[in-house]
Amino acid sequence: MPRLWQRLTLLFVAAGKCFAADYVGPDKCRSCHPAEFAAQSHSRHNSALRPIADTPLPSLLAESPVQERSGIAFEYTPGPGSLLLAIRQGRKRLEARLDWAFGSGAQAYTPVGFREGSYFEHRVSFYTSAGRPARTLGHPGEASRSLESALGLVQSPETIYRCFNCHATGVAPGPDLSTMRAGVSCERCHGPASEHLKNEGSRLKADASVQFCAQCHRSPASADHSLAPEVKDPLSIRFQPVGLMASKCFQKSGALSCVSCHDPHEDARREPDFYVAKCVSCHAGATAKLTSSACGIAKRENCLPCHMQRRTPAEYLSFTDHRIRIYENIPRNSAR
């Protein structure tokens, strides 16, 4: 394990060592890596964090009044470079400013603001699939007890640093956003340009590669990857490395990693045939053995409904289960 993290450090410089002087921005990468630059610039990674005024969120929330059963009402007004929030209950009123939108909008946008010396995650997010605002995942399910609790959850400096550090590039502990570039761009994964050039050609083995992605996409809570994480915690399906590392495909292959199926410079592909080809590339020997079985691999049928289902662990949110396995009780004619 120490050697693993030494290699990770070569590619991703530890926070606090190199910042403004070494981060040069993704445009410098364009001349050597034009295809990767073009794809990444339009990816969801690149828009994982944006100033809230640069997103559709101000108009989406302003057009969707929110009121809790307690009578607490939320009012949103687009302002210069921010979104102004007013929370009312009777004659009581609390005002705040929302500055950042976390999330690309593929699933949701979650506002974050700064008030009285602390960052807070707003209680209301906008869910794209539902086309409506609703309670932010992880916030209390009961009605707000006060205007302050309706505002959202105040985050510690350590927690909010981790949030910004996974959604942006060049964030210093604190969090210090003075050198930050919103969104996950080249230097967030490859390190400051100067360090990347020094270590050009470094490559990670499969387990180290998954651990690298797990910095932000989450790793298992313990070293035991043999359990069924989605049974213990259904919400863990959101964290792809957790399921993948519990898969026999990962544990036995020694070669399977996130980048086996996903190019990190672009959004995940949606065509079933693309993933069938990935599965067959490893299971080519199985096609002859399974021609007379219920498995559709020999016919190059979509593997995912039987082995990596789409699940909805929370309202308005859906994710592909990355613990690759054979699900029980799948109707043969309706799986695909």
C-alpha positions in Angstrom: 0.0 0.0 0.0 2.7 2.6 0.7 4.2 2.1 -2.8 0.7 2.5 -4.2 0.2 5.9 -2.6 3.7 7.0 -3.5 2.7 6.4 -7.2 -0.5 8.3 -6.7 1.4 11.2 -5.3 3.6 11.3 -8.4 0.5 12.0 -10.5 -1.5 14.1 -8.1 0.6 16.5 -6.0 -0.5 16.6 -2.4 -2.6 19.7 -1.6 -0.6 22.6 -0.1 2.7 21.9 -2.0 2.1 23.5 -5.4 -0.5 26.0 -6.2 -0.7 29.3 -8.0 2.9 29.3 -9.4 2.5 25.8 -10.9 -1.2 25.6 -12.1 -1.3 27.0 -15.6 -4.8 26.1 -16.7 -6.0 23.6 -19.2 -5.4 25.7 -22.3 -1.7 24.9 -22.0 -2.5 21.2 -22.5 -4.3 21.8 -25.8 -1.3 21.8 -28.1 0.0 18.4 -27.0 -3.4 16.8 -26.2 -6.0 18.3 -28.6 -8.4 15.4 -28.6 -8.4 15.0 -24.9 -8.7 18.7 -24.4 -11.7 19.0 -26.7 -13.6 16.1 -25.1 -12.8 17.2 -21.5 -13.8 20.8 -22.1 -17.4 19.6 -22.8 -17.5 16.9 -20.2 -19.6 16.8 -17.0 -16.3 16.6 -15.1 -15.5 20.1 -16.4 -18.8 21.5 -15.1 -18.8 19.7 -11.8 -18.6 23.1 -10.1 -19.5 26.5 -11.5 -20.4 29.9 -10.2 -24.1 29.7 -9.7 -24.8 32.6 -12.0 -23.2 30.6 -14.8 -25.8 27.8 -14.5 -29.5 27.5 -15.2 -30.1 27.2 -11.5 -31.1 30.8 -10.7 -33.9 30.8 -13.2 -34.9 27.2 -12.4 -35.3 28.0 -8.7 -36.8 31.5 -9.2 -39.6 29.8 -11.3 -40.2 27.1 -8.7 -41.4 28.4 -5.4 -40.7 26.1 -2.5 -42.7 25.8 0.7 -42.4 23.3 3.6 -45.3 21.9 5.6 -44.1 24.0 8.5 -45.0 27.1 6.5 -41.4 28.1 5.8 -41.1 29.5 2.3 -38.1 29.9 0.1 -37.8 32.8 -2.4 -35.0 33.0 -5.0 -33.9 36.1 -6.8 -31.1 36.2 -9.4 -28.5 38.8 -8.4 -25.2 40.0 -9.8 -22.9 36.9 -9.8 -25.1 35.1 -7.3 -28.5 33.9 -6.3 -30.2 35.7 -3.4 -32.2 33.6 -1.0 -34.9 34.8 1.4 -36.5 32.3 3.8 -39.7 33.4 5.4 -41.9 32.1 8.2 -44.7 34.5 9.2 -42.9 37.7 10.0 -39.5 36.1 10.4 -37.1 36.5 7.5 -33.6 35.2 6.9 -31.5 36.3 3.9 -28.4 34.6 2.4 -26.4 34.5 -0.8 -25.8 31.3 -2.8 -22.6 31.5 -4.8 -21.8 28.0 -6.2 -23.6 25.2 -7.9 -22.2 21.7 -7.3 -23.0 19.1 -9.9 -23.1 19.2 -13.7 -26.9 19.0 -13.8 -26.8 15.5 -15.2 -28.6 14.4 -12.0 -28.9 17.6 -9.9 -27.6 21.0 -8.9 -26.9 21.7 -5.3 -26.3 25.3 -4.2 -23.6 26.3 -1.7 -23.2 29.7 0.0 -21.1 31.5 2.5 -22.7 33.1 5.6 -21.3 34.4 8.9 -17.8 32.9 8.3 -18.9 29.4 7.2 -19.9 27.6 4.0 -23.3 25.9 4.0 -24.9 23.4 1.7 -28.4 24.6 0.9 -31.3 22.4 2.0 -32.9 22.6 -1.5 -31.4 21.1 -4.7 -32.8 21.0 -8.2 -33.3 17.5 -9.6 -33.0 17.3 -13.4 -35.0 14.1 -13.9 -38.0 15.4 -12.0 -37.6 19.0 -13.3 -38.2 20.3 -9.8 -36.5 21.4 -6.5 -36.5 19.1 -3.5 -34.6 18.3 -0.4 -30.9 17.9 -0.8 -29.7 14.3 -0.3 -28.4 13.8 3.2 -30.4 16.6 4.8 -33.0 15.9 7.6 -36.3 14.5 6.3 -38.5 16.3 8.8 -39.7 19.8 8.4 -37.2 22.6 9.3 -37.4 23.6 12.9 -36.0 27.1 12.3 -35.1 29.5 9.5 -31.4 28.6 10.1 -32.0 24.9 9.7 -34.0 25.6 6.5 -31.0 27.4 5.2 -29.1 24.1 5.1 -26.1 22.3 6.7 -23.1 24.3 7.8 -20.0 22.5 6.7 -16.7 22.3 8.6 -13.6 23.7 6.8 -12.3 20.1 6.4 -15.5 18.9 4.8 -16.0 21.9 2.5 -12.4 21.6 1.4 -13.0 18.0 0.3 -16.1 19.1 -1.6 -14.4 21.9 -3.5 -11.2 19.8 -4.0 -13.2 17.1 -5.8 -15.3 19.4 -7.9 -12.6 21.9 -8.8 -8.9 22.3 -9.6 -6.2 24.0 -7.6 -8.0 24.2 -4.3 -5.8 24.8 -1.3 -6.7 23.7 2.3 -8.8 26.1 4.2 -10.5 26.1 1.8 -8.5 28.7 -0.1 -10.2 29.3 -3.4 -7.8 32.0 -4.6 -6.0 29.6 -7.0 -9.1 27.6 -7.8 -10.4 26.9 -11.3 -14.1 25.7 -11.1 -14.6 22.2 -12.5 -12.4 19.2 -12.8 -9.9 20.1 -15.5 -6.6 18.5 -16.6 -4.4 19.5 -13.6 -6.9 18.1 -11.1 -6.0 14.6 -12.1 -2.6 15.0 -13.7 -1.2 17.5 -11.2 0.2 21.0 -11.8 1.7 21.2 -15.3 5.3 21.3 -14.1 4.8 18.1 -12.1 3.0 16.4 -14.9 5.9 17.1 -17.3 8.4 15.7 -14.8 6.4 12.5 -14.5 5.2 12.2 -18.1 4.8 8.5 -19.0 3.8 7.4 -15.5 1.0 4.8 -15.6 -1.0 3.2 -12.8 -1.8 -0.4 -12.4 -5.5 -1.4 -12.3 -5.9 -1.3 -8.5 -4.0 1.9 -8.2 -6.1 3.4 -11.0 -9.4 2.6 -9.2 -8.0 4.0 -5.9 -7.1 7.2 -7.8 -10.6 7.7 -9.1 -11.9 6.7 -5.6 -10.3 9.9 -4.2 -13.5 11.6 -5.3 -15.8 8.8 -6.4 -15.3 7.2 -2.9 -13.5 4.1 -1.8 -14.8 1.2 0.4 -15.0 2.0 4.1 -12.9 -1.0 5.0 -10.3 -3.2 3.3 -12.8 -6.1 3.0 -14.1 -5.8 -0.6 -15.8 -9.2 -0.6 -19.1 -8.1 1.0 -22.2 -6.7 -0.8 -21.9 -3.0 -0.1 -25.3 -2.2 -1.6 -27.0 -4.5 0.9 -25.3 -2.9 3.9 -25.9 0.7 2.5 -28.1 1.0 -0.5 -26.8 4.6 -1.1 -23.3 3.2 -1.7 -24.4 2.4 -5.3 -23.6 6.1 -5.9 -19.9 5.4 -5.4 -18.8 3.3 -8.3 -15.4 2.2 -6.9 -17.1 0.7 -3.9 -19.1 -1.7 -6.0 -16.4 -2.4 -8.6 -13.9 -3.4 -5.9 -16.4 -5.8 -4.5 -16.8 -7.5 -7.9 -15.2 -10.8 -8.7 -14.4 -9.3 -12.2 -12.2 -6.8 -10.5 -10.7 -9.1 -7.8 -9.8 -11.9 -10.2 -8.8 -10.1 -13.4 -6.0 -8.0 -12.1 -6.6 -5.7 -15.0 -10.1 -4.3 -14.7 -10.3 -0.6 -13.7 -12.5 2.4 -14.3 -10.7 3.3 -17.5 -11.3 -0.2 -18.9 -14.8 1.1 -19.8 -14.6 4.8 -19.3 -12.5 7.5 -20.9 -12.1 10.0 -18.0 -11.8 12.9 -20.5 -15.4 12.4 -21.8 -18.8 11.6 -20.4 -19.7 7.9 -19.9 -21.0 6.3 -23.0 -24.7 5.3 -23.2 -24.8 2.8 -26.1 -25.3 -0.8 -24.8 -23.2 -2.2 -27.7 -20.2 -0.2 -26.5 -20.3 -2.0 -23.1 -21.1 -5.4 -24.6 -17.8 -5.1 -26.5 -16.0 -4.3 -23.3 -17.5 -7.4 -21.6 -16.8 -9.7 -24.5 -13.2 -8.5 -24.7 -12.6 -10.2 -21.3 -15.2 -13.0 -21.6 -14.6 -14.0 -25.2 -13.9 -17.6 -24.1 -17.3 -17.7 -22.5 -19.3 -17.1 -25.6 -18.8 -20.7 -26.9 -19.6 -22.3 -23.6 -22.8 -20.3 -23.1 -24.4 -20.7 -26.5 -27.1 -23.0 -25.1 -27.6 -21.2 -21.8 -29.9 -18.3 -20.8 -27.0 -15.9 -21.0 -27.1 -13.7 -24.1 -23.4 -13.1 -24.4 -23.1 -15.3 -27.4 -25.7 -13.2 -29.2 -24.0 -10.0 -27.9 -27.1 -9.0 -26.1 -26.9 -6.2 -23.6 -25.1 -7.4 -20.5 -26.0 -4.7 -18.1 -29.7 -5.6 -17.3 -28.4 -9.0 -16.0 -25.1 -7.9 -14.5 -25.1 -4.1 -13.8 -28.6 -2.9 -13.3 -29.7 0.7 -13.1 -31.0 1.4 -9.5 -32.7 4.3 -7.8 -31.3 4.5 -4.2 -32.9 7.8 -3.5 -35.8 9.8 -5.0 -34.9 11.4 -8.3 -31.5 9.9 -8.5 -30.4 6.8 -10.4 -27.1 5.1 -10.8 -25.6 2.0 -12.5 -24.7 -0.7 -10.0 -21.0 -1.3 -10.4 -20.9 -4.5 -8.4 -20.8 -6.8 -11.4 -22.7 -10.0 -10.6 -25.6 -12.3 -11.7 -28.9 -10.9 -10.3 -31.5 -13.3 -9.1 -35.0 -13.7 -10.5 -34.5 -12.0 -13.8 -37.3 -12.8 -16.3 -35.4 -14.1 -19.4 -37.6 -12.2 -21.9 -37.8 -8.9 -20.1 -34.2 -8.3 -19.0 -33.2 -6.7 -22.2 
